[in-house]
């Protein structure tokens, strides 16, 4: 592999470009309703994109000349083919707009995929496992003409991999969807993937349809003073409760569904802008969550539970919880976090759980049986 890197002319590096940070003139900003971690401006047929903390690139239709004033910005020619995707959640958005065939490589092998369509694509050879984000098969990516690598922010733990991909003339986009504070903001990244693959119209239609499901959700029948409280957690191997932070997107989903997340920033002593999860002592968890109207067990790390006995085996104190006594226990399905395109559908299911209208055919949660 070293000979590929050594022999690459310096000219190739120009395609990766340098940060220009110059606002394009005569551009039209594309409206994004919820996403905050990327922006798009149209310059004719060219799209000027900024992501995360200022990464910038141009999306240019093939055979379209790049204006001289933008030649120092990284250029990606569209529609892109043979994409390497290091994020299952990003893959799902490609699937939702019928552009899964744009993906040729994945960093998640078949046995670790959580969606049947991804497993089938790998099994059939339509998508090839090309190594983890930190150890990609460079030779495979080169030999199969990889046109783009879409990485998540974990790539910054191994910045030399990103650099090496770009040195091999494989452009890299780092997606920041996990930093979006609003769940529909995560889903709105579908618009960027639509631009990349020539499915811009499908992406706009998909997002419009799904976001309206949440925006039109009728919460008028829920008294603000009587909202049901919801705890979302799992018990770690060393006995802690792993909970979502108050400003996490799952907590936001609960609120959008008409519920009230059980923990506040004051309860957990965290910054109001903090995201993701944290581990707390089981005694602290018990004190606040024992009176939650609904508890949802997060199966992603610890596995699914089917009955109350399995839940109590995780921690005996759970037997005293109000939701356990009232048989209002739910468990998330493993595909919940990988199906970014289902954010609106997940919120709708949460609403059904909160309003006691959920049926047995729920897709992202199942009721934990009292047996």
C-alpha positions in Angstrom: 0.0 0.0 0.0 2.9 2.5 0.7 3.7 2.7 -3.0 0.2 4.1 -3.7 0.8 6.9 -1.3 4.3 7.7 -2.3 3.5 7.8 -6.0 0.5 10.1 -5.7 1.4 13.4 -7.4 1.0 16.6 -5.4 -1.6 17.7 -8.0 -4.1 15.2 -6.6 -4.0 17.0 -3.3 -5.5 20.0 -4.9 -8.8 18.2 -5.3 -9.1 18.1 -1.6 -8.5 21.9 -1.4 -7.9 24.2 1.4 -10.4 26.0 3.6 -11.4 29.2 1.9 -13.9 30.5 4.4 -15.1 33.0 1.7 -18.8 33.4 1.5 -19.9 32.7 -2.1 -21.4 35.7 -3.9 -24.7 35.6 -5.8 -25.8 32.5 -3.8 -29.1 31.4 -2.6 -29.3 29.7 0.8 -31.3 26.5 1.0 -33.8 26.6 3.8 -33.2 24.0 6.6 -36.0 23.8 9.1 -34.2 22.0 12.0 -30.6 21.1 11.1 -28.0 23.3 12.5 -24.8 21.3 11.7 -24.7 21.9 8.0 -25.8 24.6 5.5 -26.2 24.7 1.8 -26.0 27.6 -0.6 -26.8 27.3 -4.3 -24.5 28.9 -6.9 -26.4 28.0 -10.0 -26.1 24.2 -10.3 -23.3 24.1 -7.8 -23.9 23.6 -4.0 -21.6 25.2 -1.5 -21.8 23.2 1.7 -20.5 23.8 5.2 -20.6 21.2 8.0 -19.7 20.9 11.6 -17.1 23.4 12.7 -16.5 25.0 9.3 -15.6 22.2 6.9 -16.5 23.3 3.5 -16.9 21.8 0.0 -18.5 22.2 -3.3 -21.0 19.7 -4.9 -20.5 20.1 -8.6 -22.5 18.2 -11.3 -20.2 16.2 -13.5 -18.9 18.1 -16.6 -19.7 21.4 -14.9 -16.7 23.8 -14.7 -15.8 25.2 -11.3 -15.6 29.0 -11.2 -12.1 30.3 -10.6 -13.0 32.0 -7.4 -14.0 28.6 -5.8 -11.1 26.4 -7.1 -9.5 26.3 -3.6 -12.5 24.7 -2.1 -12.7 20.9 -2.0 -14.8 19.7 -4.9 -17.0 16.6 -5.0 -18.5 15.8 -8.4 -22.1 14.5 -8.3 -23.9 12.2 -8.5 -21.4 10.4 -6.3 -20.9 6.6 -6.8 -19.2 3.9 -4.8 -19.5 5.7 -1.4 -17.9 4.3 1.7 -20.2 5.0 4.7 -18.9 4.6 8.2 -22.3 5.3 9.9 -25.3 3.0 9.9 -27.5 5.9 10.8 -26.4 7.7 7.6 -26.9 4.6 5.5 -30.6 4.6 6.6 -31.2 8.0 5.1 -29.8 6.8 1.7 -32.2 3.9 1.9 -35.2 6.2 2.6 -34.6 8.1 -0.7 -33.9 5.0 -2.8 -30.2 5.8 -3.2 -28.8 2.8 -1.4 -27.1 1.8 -4.7 -24.8 4.8 -4.3 -23.2 3.1 -1.3 -20.6 0.5 -2.3 -18.7 0.1 1.0 -19.6 0.0 4.7 -17.7 -0.1 8.0 -20.2 -2.4 9.6 -20.1 -6.1 8.7 -23.3 -8.1 8.1 -23.6 -9.6 11.5 -23.5 -6.2 13.2 -26.0 -4.6 10.9 -29.4 -3.8 12.6 -31.5 -3.4 9.4 -32.6 -6.2 7.1 -32.0 -4.2 4.0 -28.4 -3.6 4.9 -27.8 -7.2 5.8 -29.3 -8.3 2.4 -27.2 -5.8 0.5 -24.0 -7.1 2.0 -25.1 -10.7 1.6 -25.8 -10.1 -2.1 -22.5 -8.3 -2.6 -24.2 -5.0 -3.4 -22.4 -3.4 -0.4 -18.9 -4.6 0.6 -17.5 -4.5 4.1 -14.3 -2.4 3.8 -13.1 -2.3 7.4 -13.8 -0.2 10.4 -13.5 3.6 10.2 -10.1 3.4 11.9 -8.8 0.6 9.8 -10.3 0.8 6.3 -9.1 -1.4 3.5 -7.4 1.4 1.4 -6.4 -1.0 -1.4 -10.0 -2.2 -1.7 -11.4 1.3 -1.8 -8.8 2.3 -4.5 -9.3 -0.8 -6.6 -13.1 -0.4 -6.6 -13.0 3.4 -7.3 -14.4 4.7 -4.0 -15.9 8.1 -4.8 -16.4 9.5 -1.3 -16.0 8.5 2.3 -18.7 9.6 4.7 -17.3 9.5 8.3 -18.8 10.4 11.6 -16.9 12.4 14.2 -15.2 9.4 15.5 -12.7 9.8 12.6 -11.1 12.7 14.6 -9.8 10.1 17.0 -7.7 8.8 14.1 -7.1 11.9 12.0 -4.3 10.2 10.0 -7.0 7.9 8.4 -8.9 10.9 7.1 -5.7 12.5 5.8 -4.7 9.3 4.1 -8.0 8.9 2.4 -7.8 12.4 1.1 -4.2 11.8 0.0 -5.5 8.9 -2.1 -7.9 11.3 -3.8 -10.9 10.0 -1.9 -12.8 13.0 -0.6 -14.1 12.8 3.0 -17.2 14.3 4.5 -17.6 14.2 8.3 -21.2 14.1 9.2 -22.3 15.9 12.4 -25.9 14.7 12.6 -25.3 13.3 16.1 -24.7 16.9 17.3 -28.1 18.0 16.2 -30.2 19.0 19.2 -33.5 18.3 17.5 -34.4 14.8 16.3 -35.8 16.1 13.0 -32.5 18.0 12.5 -30.8 14.6 12.4 -33.3 13.4 9.8 -32.8 16.6 7.7 -29.3 15.5 6.8 -31.2 13.5 4.2 -31.2 16.7 2.1 -27.4 16.6 1.9 -27.4 13.0 0.8 -30.0 13.8 -1.8 -27.7 16.4 -3.2 -24.8 14.0 -3.2 -26.7 11.3 -5.1 -29.0 13.2 -7.4 -32.0 12.5 -5.3 -32.6 16.0 -4.1 -36.4 16.0 -5.0 -36.9 12.7 -3.2 -35.1 14.0 -0.1 -37.2 17.1 0.0 -40.4 15.1 -0.3 -39.4 12.5 2.2 -38.4 15.1 4.8 -41.5 17.2 4.2 -43.8 14.2 4.6 -42.1 12.9 7.8 -41.7 16.2 9.6 -45.4 17.0 9.1 -46.2 13.9 11.0 -44.7 15.4 14.1 -45.7 19.0 13.4 -49.3 17.9 13.0 -49.3 15.7 16.1 -52.3 16.7 18.2 -51.2 17.3 21.8 -54.2 19.4 22.7 -55.7 16.5 24.7 -52.7 16.4 27.0 -53.0 18.7 30.0 -49.6 20.4 30.4 -49.9 20.0 34.2 -50.7 16.2 33.8 -48.0 15.1 31.4 -46.9 11.6 31.9 -43.3 11.3 33.0 -40.9 9.0 31.1 -37.6 7.4 32.2 -35.4 6.1 29.4 -32.4 4.0 30.6 -30.5 0.8 30.9 -28.6 -0.8 33.8 -24.8 -1.1 33.2 -22.8 -4.2 33.9 -21.4 -2.5 37.1 -24.8 -1.6 38.4 -25.1 2.0 37.3 -28.2 3.5 35.5 -27.3 4.9 32.1 -29.7 7.7 31.4 -30.2 10.2 28.6 -29.1 13.7 29.4 -31.9 16.3 29.5 -31.0 18.0 26.2 -30.4 14.7 24.4 -32.4 14.1 21.2 -34.2 11.1 22.8 -35.3 13.4 25.7 -36.5 15.8 23.0 -38.4 13.0 21.3 -40.3 12.3 24.5 -41.2 16.0 24.8 -42.4 16.2 21.2 -44.5 13.1 21.8 -46.3 14.8 24.6 -44.4 13.4 27.6 -42.1 14.8 30.2 -38.6 13.4 30.5 -38.1 12.4 34.1 -34.7 14.1 34.6 -33.8 17.8 34.5 -30.4 19.5 34.2 -30.6 20.3 37.9 -31.3 16.6 38.8 -28.2 15.4 37.0 -26.0 18.4 37.7 -25.1 18.8 34.0 -24.9 21.7 31.6 -28.3 22.4 29.9 -26.6 22.0 26.5 -25.1 18.6 27.3 -26.0 15.8 25.0 -26.0 12.0 24.9 -25.9 9.8 28.1 -24.4 9.6 31.5 -24.1 7.0 34.2 -25.6 7.7 37.7 -25.7 5.7 40.9 -28.7 3.4 41.2 -29.7 5.2 44.4 -29.9 8.5 42.5 -31.8 6.9 39.7 -34.3 5.3 42.2 -34.9 8.6 44.0 -36.1 10.4 40.9 -37.4 7.7 38.5 -39.3 5.4 40.9 -42.4 7.5 40.4 -42.1 7.8 36.6 -45.4 7.0 34.8 -43.6 5.1 32.1 -40.2 3.4 31.9 -38.5 2.5 28.7 -35.5 0.1 28.8 -32.8 1.0 26.2 -31.9 -2.3 24.6 -29.1 -1.0 22.4 -26.2 -1.9 24.7 -27.6 -4.3 27.2 -30.0 -6.3 25.0 -33.7 -6.6 24.9 -35.9 -7.7 27.8 -39.3 -9.4 27.3 -40.7 -9.7 30.8 -40.7 -8.0 34.2 -38.5 -10.7 35.8 -35.7 -10.0 33.3 -36.0 -6.3 34.2 -35.8 -6.9 37.9 -32.8 -9.2 37.5 -31.0 -6.1 36.2 -31.6 -4.4 39.5 -33.9 -5.4 42.3 -34.9 -1.9 43.2 -36.8 -1.6 39.9 -39.5 -3.8 41.5 -40.6 -0.8 43.6 -41.1 1.5 40.6 -44.6 2.9 39.9 -44.4 1.9 36.2 -43.5 -1.6 37.1 -46.4 -1.9 39.5 -48.8 -0.4 36.9 -47.4 -2.6 34.1 -46.3 0.4 32.0 -42.9 -0.9 31.0 -41.6 -0.7 27.4 -38.3 -1.8 25.8 -36.8 -0.2 22.7 -36.0 -2.4 19.7 -32.3 -2.6 18.6 -33.0 -0.9 15.3 -34.2 2.3 17.0 -31.0 4.3 16.9 -29.8 3.1 13.5 -33.0 4.2 11.6 -32.4 7.9 11.5 -35.1 8.2 8.8 -37.6 6.9 11.3 -37.3 9.7 13.8 -40.8 11.0 13.1 -42.3 7.5 13.2 -40.6 6.9 16.6 -42.0 10.0 18.0 -45.5 9.0 16.8 -45.0 5.6 18.6 -43.9 7.4 21.7 -47.0 9.5 21.6 -49.2 6.3 21.4 -47.3 4.9 24.4 -47.8 8.1 26.4 -51.5 8.3 25.5 -52.2 4.6 26.1 -53.2 4.0 22.5 -50.3 1.8 21.4 -51.2 -1.5 19.8 -49.2 -4.7 19.7 -47.8 -3.9 16.3 -45.4 -1.2 17.3 -42.2 -1.3 15.4 -39.6 0.5 17.6 -40.8 -0.5 21.1 -42.5 -3.5 22.6 -44.3 -3.8 25.9 -42.5 -5.7 28.6 -44.9 -8.5 29.7 -46.0 -8.8 33.4 -45.1 -12.5 33.9 
